[in-house]
Each structure stands twice: as C-alpha cells, then as structure tokens.
Amino acid sequence: MTDTAPTRVVIDCDTGVDDAMAILYGLLSPNIEIVGLTCCWGNIWVETTTANTLRLLEIVQMPSIPVAMGARKPLLGPIWELGNGVHGADGQGNTNLPPPKLEPVKESAAELLVRLAHEHPGELTLVPIAPLTNVAAALALDPSIAQLYKEVVLMGGNFLAPGNAAKWAEANIWHDPEAAQMVFEAGWPITAVGLCRSNIWRSWPSVARRPPATSRSSVSTTSSATLLDMVGASARCTMPWPSRSRPTAAWPPTPPWCGWTSS
C-alpha cells in the first residue's frame, strides 16, 4: 500500500487495553494517519481514558495530534459499571504508568469532532471504538457532520455471538443505546464490526512483540514493549467472561452475518 495515501481517521475511544492496542498500531502504521482522538467514558472514567490516550502519543513521540476529553456518562441515566475487572483500575492492566505531560485541547470531544469534519470535508473516516456518547453529542451539536465524514467504521454491536455486557449485548452499544440509535440513524455510510468478528482474534505475546511495519524502529520497539506489558497485566486482572460456547454452524461465521454495513 505504499503507492496509496494513508487512510485519514478520527478515533473516538475509551482507552483501556484494547483501545491502546488499536491506537498504537494506528499511530505506527504507514497506512493510517490519525488526525484526532476524542475520549469517552466506558472502560474507565473519561479522565483516565484521556490520560491513557495522551500517554500513547508521548510513547510514539507524536504530540501534535489533538486529544479532546468528552462525555463522562451516557446521554440518559447514570453511568454503567466500569470495566475495572477487565482493564484494571488505571485502564491499562494496572501497569501504573506515569501520568502524561501532554494535555487535552480545550475543546470538548463533540466540538473537536465537528471542527475536524468541517476542516476536512469528505476526507476523514470516523472510527468509534467506545460507547457512542461523544459521536451522538457531536451530531446534536451539528447534524451536518453526517454529510462531512467520509464514512463511519465502528467497533460495536453483536450479530452472531454471545454478548460481553449481557447475554447477547455488546458493551459499546449496551452502554449508551440512545446514542447508538442517533449514530445509526444519522444517514452517513456506516459499518459496524461486531463481537463475532472481533472475538475470533486473540492477542498472544508473539503477536504483541511484533511491532507494526514502520521506519520508526526505536519508537516501535518501545511501544511494543509497553503493549506487551499491558496485555499481560490485563490478562492477570481479567475477570471471567460470559460463556462463549460456539454455535453448531461453521465457525467463524462470515459476512454479512458478522457485521453490518448501511446501504
């Protein structure tokens, strides 16, 4: 893919261990350019998800990417139980990394999502990997962003697998269903990658040790070591997941049953 321009993305995250893995690989991939990061409640408190995200930028020495802090709770009702048992109290497997020196921008997450959409119309892919509260708030602030983002590719939903938040429910949708409804009904091209796709991947130490393809070798080695520490620590603090008995049909199932794309 060296002959093509990188995909430009804005990631909306609740940076626990899984989001840290995704963001690190995105930051170091030659095929992805992260234009902005917005932080939400979800795996852990939003203040902590924001600190975790800023720390990742320090690790890879990319301080110029804007990071905005966003929603502290769902659109309606109280906050759900957080994922301390999965991600640790610090959201990074209780690795207790030092606090970042970088600070978030003054804008809210919703304001940053709106601004970037207007500054780069038709150019950006919005990648929510958290509860959809920030994205819904941005739509409420300016519904026209649904025509300004190139597409939305989100981690969320459940189509043919046991749930991870309830018997059949996936956490990002379950945690703010009203926000999810706003996002799915906004009218933009949207692809949902559900549990039955993400559950077939497993992160083993041999995978975590292998850095993404990048010329930044020293940075890549440092980030891979950090990633391995977080994965291992998370595994030690993870509580048992719901039963994941496989269906009698062929496994893994294939699209369209494992994901959903708007027409």
C-alpha positions as CSV (number, residue, x, y, z in Angstrom):
1,M,0.0,0.0,0.0
2,T,3.0,2.3,-0.3
3,D,1.6,3.8,-3.6
4,T,-1.6,4.9,-1.9
5,A,-2.3,7.7,0.5
6,P,-2.9,6.6,4.1
7,T,-6.5,6.4,5.3
8,R,-7.1,9.5,7.5
9,V,-9.1,8.7,10.6
10,V,-10.5,10.3,13.8
11,I,-10.7,7.8,16.6
12,D,-13.3,8.1,19.4
13,C,-12.0,5.9,22.2
14,D,-12.3,4.9,25.8
15,T,-8.7,3.9,26.1
16,G,-8.4,0.7,28.0
17,V,-6.0,-2.1,27.0
18,D,-7.9,-3.0,23.7
19,D,-8.1,0.6,22.6
20,A,-4.5,1.3,23.5
21,M,-3.5,-1.6,21.2
22,A,-5.6,-0.3,18.3
23,I,-4.4,3.3,18.7
24,L,-0.7,2.3,18.9
25,Y,-0.9,0.2,15.8
26,G,-2.8,3.0,14.1
27,L,-0.2,5.6,15.1
28,L,2.7,3.4,13.8
29,S,1.0,2.1,10.6
30,P,2.2,3.6,7.3
31,N,-1.4,3.0,6.0
32,I,-3.2,5.1,8.6
33,E,-3.0,8.8,9.6
34,I,-4.7,9.6,12.9
35,V,-5.9,13.2,12.6
36,G,-7.6,13.5,16.0
37,L,-8.5,11.5,19.1
38,T,-11.6,12.0,21.2
39,C,-12.1,10.3,24.6
40,C,-15.2,9.0,26.2
41,W,-16.3,7.2,29.4
42,G,-16.6,3.4,29.0
43,N,-13.8,1.1,30.0
44,I,-12.8,3.5,32.8
45,W,-13.6,7.1,33.8
46,V,-13.1,9.7,31.0
47,E,-10.3,11.5,32.8
48,T,-8.4,8.3,32.9
49,T,-9.1,7.3,29.3
50,T,-7.9,10.8,28.2
51,A,-4.7,10.4,30.2
52,N,-4.1,7.0,28.7
53,T,-4.6,8.4,25.2
54,L,-2.2,11.3,25.8
55,R,0.4,8.9,27.2
56,L,0.3,6.9,23.9
57,L,1.2,10.0,21.9
58,E,4.1,10.6,24.2
59,I,5.3,7.0,23.8
60,V,5.3,7.3,20.0
61,Q,6.5,10.9,20.1
62,M,3.5,12.4,18.2
63,P,2.4,15.2,20.5
64,S,0.8,17.3,17.7
65,I,-2.3,15.1,17.3
66,P,-5.2,16.8,19.2
67,V,-6.8,14.8,22.0
68,A,-10.2,16.0,23.4
69,M,-12.0,14.9,26.6
70,G,-15.7,14.1,26.2
71,A,-18.6,12.5,27.9
72,R,-18.5,11.3,31.5
73,K,-21.7,9.3,31.3
74,P,-24.4,8.1,28.9
75,L,-26.9,10.5,27.3
76,L,-29.6,9.3,29.7
77,G,-29.4,7.8,33.1
78,P,-26.5,7.1,35.4
79,I,-23.1,5.7,34.4
80,W,-22.9,1.9,34.0
81,E,-20.4,-0.3,35.9
82,L,-16.9,0.4,34.5
83,G,-14.5,-2.3,33.3
84,N,-12.0,-2.3,36.2
85,G,-12.2,-6.0,36.3
86,V,-11.1,-6.3,32.7
87,H,-8.8,-3.3,32.2
88,G,-7.6,-2.6,35.7
89,A,-8.2,0.5,37.8
90,D,-5.9,2.5,35.5
91,G,-7.4,1.1,32.3
92,Q,-4.0,-0.3,31.3
93,G,-3.9,-3.6,33.2
94,N,-2.8,-1.9,36.5
95,T,0.6,-1.2,34.9
96,N,0.6,2.1,36.8
97,L,2.4,4.0,34.1
98,P,3.4,7.6,34.9
99,P,0.9,10.4,34.2
100,P,1.3,12.1,30.8
101,K,2.8,15.6,30.5
102,L,0.6,16.4,27.4
103,E,-2.8,17.9,28.0
104,P,-6.0,17.7,26.1
105,V,-7.2,20.5,23.9
106,K,-9.7,23.0,25.4
107,E,-12.5,21.8,23.0
108,S,-14.8,19.1,24.1
109,A,-14.8,15.9,22.2
110,A,-18.0,16.8,20.4
111,E,-16.6,20.2,19.4
112,L,-13.4,18.6,18.0
113,L,-15.4,16.0,16.0
114,V,-17.4,18.9,14.5
115,R,-14.4,21.0,13.8
116,L,-12.4,18.3,12.1
117,A,-15.4,17.4,9.9
118,H,-15.6,20.9,8.6
119,E,-11.9,21.3,8.2
120,H,-11.6,18.1,6.1
121,P,-14.9,17.5,4.4
122,G,-15.2,14.2,2.7
123,E,-11.7,13.2,3.7
124,L,-12.0,11.5,7.2
125,T,-13.2,8.2,8.4
126,L,-14.7,8.3,11.9
127,V,-13.7,5.3,13.9
128,P,-15.6,5.0,17.2
129,I,-14.3,2.2,19.5
130,A,-16.1,3.3,22.6
131,P,-19.7,4.0,23.7
132,L,-21.2,6.3,21.1
133,T,-22.0,9.2,23.5
134,N,-19.4,11.6,22.0
135,V,-20.5,11.0,18.5
136,A,-24.2,11.4,19.3
137,A,-23.3,14.7,21.1
138,A,-21.4,15.9,18.0
139,L,-24.5,15.1,15.9
140,A,-26.7,17.0,18.2
141,L,-24.3,19.9,18.0
142,D,-24.1,19.8,14.2
143,P,-26.1,17.2,12.3
144,S,-24.4,18.2,9.0
145,I,-21.3,16.2,10.1
146,A,-23.1,13.1,8.8
147,Q,-22.5,14.5,5.3
148,L,-19.0,15.7,6.0
149,Y,-17.3,12.5,7.3
150,K,-16.4,10.1,4.5
151,E,-17.8,7.1,6.5
152,V,-18.1,5.7,10.0
153,V,-16.5,2.3,10.9
154,L,-17.3,1.4,14.5
155,M,-16.5,-1.4,16.9
156,G,-19.8,-2.3,18.3
157,G,-22.9,-4.5,18.1
158,N,-23.4,-8.2,18.2
159,F,-24.8,-10.3,15.3
160,L,-23.9,-13.9,15.9
161,A,-22.1,-14.4,19.2
162,P,-22.6,-14.3,23.0
163,G,-22.5,-10.9,24.5
164,N,-19.8,-9.3,26.6
165,A,-22.1,-6.9,28.6
166,A,-25.2,-9.1,28.9
167,K,-26.2,-12.4,27.4
168,W,-26.4,-11.1,23.9
169,A,-25.4,-7.4,24.3
170,E,-22.1,-5.8,23.2
171,A,-20.6,-3.3,25.6
172,N,-20.2,-0.2,23.4
173,I,-23.9,-0.3,22.2
174,W,-25.3,-1.5,25.5
175,H,-23.6,1.3,27.5
176,D,-25.4,4.0,25.6
177,P,-28.2,2.7,23.3
178,E,-29.8,6.1,22.8
179,A,-26.5,7.4,21.5
180,A,-26.2,4.4,19.3
181,Q,-29.6,4.9,17.8
182,M,-28.7,8.5,16.9
183,V,-25.5,7.4,15.2
184,F,-27.1,4.6,13.2
185,E,-29.9,6.9,12.1
186,A,-27.8,9.9,11.1
187,G,-27.6,9.0,7.4
188,W,-23.9,8.6,6.9
189,P,-22.2,5.4,5.4
190,I,-21.6,3.2,8.5
191,T,-20.1,-0.2,9.1
192,A,-20.4,-2.0,12.4
193,V,-17.8,-4.6,13.3
194,G,-19.4,-6.8,15.9
195,L,-18.3,-9.2,18.5
196,C,-18.5,-12.2,16.2
197,R,-15.7,-10.7,14.1
198,S,-13.5,-9.3,17.0
199,N,-13.9,-12.4,19.1
200,I,-12.1,-14.6,16.6
201,W,-8.9,-12.7,17.1
202,R,-6.6,-13.5,20.0
203,S,-3.6,-11.4,21.2
204,W,-0.7,-13.7,22.0
205,P,2.7,-12.5,23.3
206,S,4.3,-13.4,20.0
207,V,1.9,-11.1,18.2
208,A,2.2,-8.3,20.8
209,R,6.0,-8.4,20.5
210,R,5.9,-7.9,16.7
211,P,5.8,-4.1,16.0
212,P,3.8,-2.7,13.2
213,A,5.7,-2.1,9.9
214,T,7.3,1.3,10.3
215,S,10.6,3.0,9.9
216,R,10.4,4.3,13.4
217,S,12.2,1.3,14.8
218,S,13.2,2.7,18.2
219,V,9.7,4.1,18.8
220,S,8.1,0.9,17.6
221,T,10.2,-1.3,19.9
222,T,9.3,0.9,22.9
223,S,5.6,0.8,22.1
224,S,5.6,-2.9,21.5
225,A,7.2,-3.5,24.9
226,T,4.5,-1.2,26.5
227,L,1.8,-3.1,24.6
228,L,3.1,-6.5,25.8
229,D,3.2,-5.2,29.4
230,M,-0.4,-4.0,29.2
231,V,-1.7,-7.2,27.5
232,G,0.0,-9.4,30.1
233,A,-1.2,-7.3,33.1
234,S,-4.7,-7.2,31.7
235,A,-4.8,-11.0,31.4
236,R,-3.9,-11.2,35.1
237,C,-6.6,-8.9,36.3
238,T,-9.3,-10.0,33.9
239,M,-12.4,-11.5,35.4
240,P,-14.1,-14.5,33.8
241,W,-16.1,-13.6,30.6
242,P,-19.6,-14.9,29.8
243,S,-19.8,-18.3,28.4
244,R,-18.6,-18.4,24.8
245,S,-20.0,-21.7,23.6
246,R,-19.7,-21.9,19.8
247,P,-22.8,-22.4,17.6
248,T,-23.1,-25.7,15.7
249,A,-22.8,-23.8,12.4
250,A,-19.4,-23.3,10.7
251,W,-17.1,-21.1,12.7
252,P,-16.1,-18.3,12.3
253,P,-19.2,-17.1,10.6
254,T,-18.7,-14.9,7.5
255,P,-20.2,-11.6,6.4
256,P,-22.9,-10.4,6.2
257,W,-23.8,-12.2,9.5
258,C,-20.8,-10.9,11.4
259,G,-21.0,-7.2,10.6
260,W,-23.4,-4.7,9.3
261,T,-23.0,-2.0,6.6
262,S,-25.5,0.6,5.7
263,S,-26.8,0.6,2.2
